[in-house]
Amino acid sequence: MAFVFNPDEIKNQRIGRTISIVLHVVLLLILFLSFLPYQVPPPGQSGVLVSFGEPNQGRNDQRAAPAPVVEEEE
């Protein structure tokens, strides 16, 4: 079964192919260019160092004091 295309269909197919190729090239360029400015290794983040817990706990042979027991009131 042979398909016969009229000139309008052939023109529309060419336009569709051209738009598809241009769109794919632009998308690939956007994806490629998004990775170019990436620094290896990435720069450190600035901020405030926060320590959760006691800094001396776990060092040497010192033991941490036990947590106080709080009695519940009825």
N, C-alpha and C positions, 0 to 999 in steps of 0.2 A: 504494500500500500504506500504509494508515494504522496507526500504532502506538497501541495502547491501553495506558495505564499504570494500574496499580492505585494506590490511595492510599498504600500503603507505598513504592512506587517514587518517587512524587512527593515524599513527605516526605524520602526519602533524597537525592533530587536537590537539594532546597532546603538540606538540611544540608550537603551536599558543596559547593554554591556558596558558602554562608556561610563555611565553614571555608577554602575556597580564597581568597576575597576577603580575609578577615582575615589569613591567612598572607602573602599578597602585600603587603598594606599594611604589615604589621610588617617584612617584609624590605626594602621600599623605605625605610621610616623608618630602619632600621638602616644602610642604605647611605648615605642622605642625611645622617644625623647623624654618620657617621664622617668626613665632610669638613668639618664646621663648625669644629672647633678648629684647623684647619690654618693656620699663620701664614705670611704672604707678606711678605718672604722668610723662609725658615725660620731659626731661630737658629743661630749658628755652633757648631761642635762644640768642646768644650774638650779639651785634650790637650797633648802635648809635640811641638814642632816638631822633626823629625829631618831632617838633611841627609845625603843619600847622595852621597858624592863630595867633591871639594874645592870650597869655596865660591868661591875665587879663579879657578878654571879657567874660561876663556871670557870673562874680563873683560880689557879693555885689550889691550896687545900682548904681555903676558907669556906665555911658553910653559911648559907643565907639563913637569916632568922626565920622561924616559922611564921606563917601568916596568923594574925590575931583571929581568935574565934569570936564571932558575934552571935550573941544569944537573941533569939527571936522573942519579941514581946507578944503576949496574947491579948 
